[in-house]
Amino acid sequence: MQQIKTVIADDEPLAISNLKAKLATYPNIQIEACFDNGDEVLAYLQHNTVDLVFLDIQMPGIKGIEVLKQLNKSSAMAAPLIILVTAYDNYAFSAYEHFAFDYLLKPVSRQRLAQTLLDAKTALDKQQDLPVPAAQSKLTFKTGASTLLLDDIDILMIEAAGNYMCVYTLGENLIIRETIKELMQRLPAQFAQVHRSTIVNLHHVHKVQPHNNDYQLLLSNGQTVAASRRFKADWSSQLLPTK
């Protein structure tokens, strides 16, 4: 059984003890270290390989959100997976905007923790199965008389807007004149058509949830995107666990 190297950071000793007791029932969770302030946990994460981090938001030193920002993660699915744990629900958008994997409210229930750990194991397993990436090349997009060069990880999604396509990136939104069919013929494999008018970068998908007879995809910036069952075969193999 593959061990999941885990770190806990919380300024309340009782909160650490309670979480450790709940995690002790999972034999694949290996707790590497515990911290009570943001500065120490950030220093540890910058110099050690970790799979999973339970991170309190309100701590001495830098706050949990700041730790997340300074890790410079480009995807919620990138290790280490950061799970923010807090008594406050008003930080959720900021957490997902800065690539938190999940957001738990205290007191953390065993049921909610179990679902989070299942999601985390699925994400980590998929990381293990990914091929070694080739040297990154730029994606080109024509905007009027100019040609823009973008790294694929900077693109969240592409959506049809009348006779044009809107490219949503981490920094800005771009308008291009190209069809979905043309884009899908040249975009890398992590880009999938999830709706008749939408292409999504699957590296930025944080969560998949059923919605009526279709699905919703939660992106790493907190945005929700509709995913049609009609196109499920185009994206499900990369996001959903095989039965």
HELIX and SHEET records of a PDB file:
HELIX    1   1 PRO A   13  LEU A   23  1                                  11    
HELIX    2   2 GLY A   38  HIS A   47  1                                  10    
HELIX    3   3 GLY A   64  GLN A   70  1                                   7    
HELIX    4   4 ALA A   92  GLU A   97  1                                   6    
HELIX    5   5 ARG A  110  ASP A  129  1                                  20    
HELIX    6   6 ASP A  152  ASP A  154  5                                   3    
HELIX    7   7 ILE A  180  MET A  184  1                                   5    
HELIX    8   8 LEU A  202  HIS A  204  5                                   3    
HELIX    9   9 ARG A  229  PHE A  231  5                                   3    
HELIX   10  10 LYS A  232  LEU A  239  1                                   8    
SHEET    1   A 5 ILE A  29  PHE A  35  0                                        
SHEET    2   A 5 ILE A   4  ALA A   9  1                                        
SHEET    3   A 5 LEU A  52  ASP A  56  1                                        
SHEET    4   A 5 LEU A  81  THR A  86  1                                        
SHEET    5   A 5 ASP A 102  LEU A 105  1                                        
SHEET    1   B 2 LEU A 139  THR A 143  0                                        
SHEET    2   B 2 SER A 146  LEU A 150 -1                                        
SHEET    1   C 5 ASN A 173  ILE A 176  0                                        
SHEET    2   C 5 TYR A 164  THR A 169 -1                                        
SHEET    3   C 5 ILE A 155  ALA A 161 -1                                        
SHEET    4   C 5 THR A 198  ASN A 201 -1                                        
SHEET    5   C 5 PHE A 191  HIS A 195 -1                                        
SHEET    1   D 3 VAL A 205  HIS A 211  0                                        
SHEET    2   D 3 ASP A 214  LEU A 219 -1                                        
SHEET    3   D 3 THR A 224  ALA A 227 -1                                        
END                                                                             
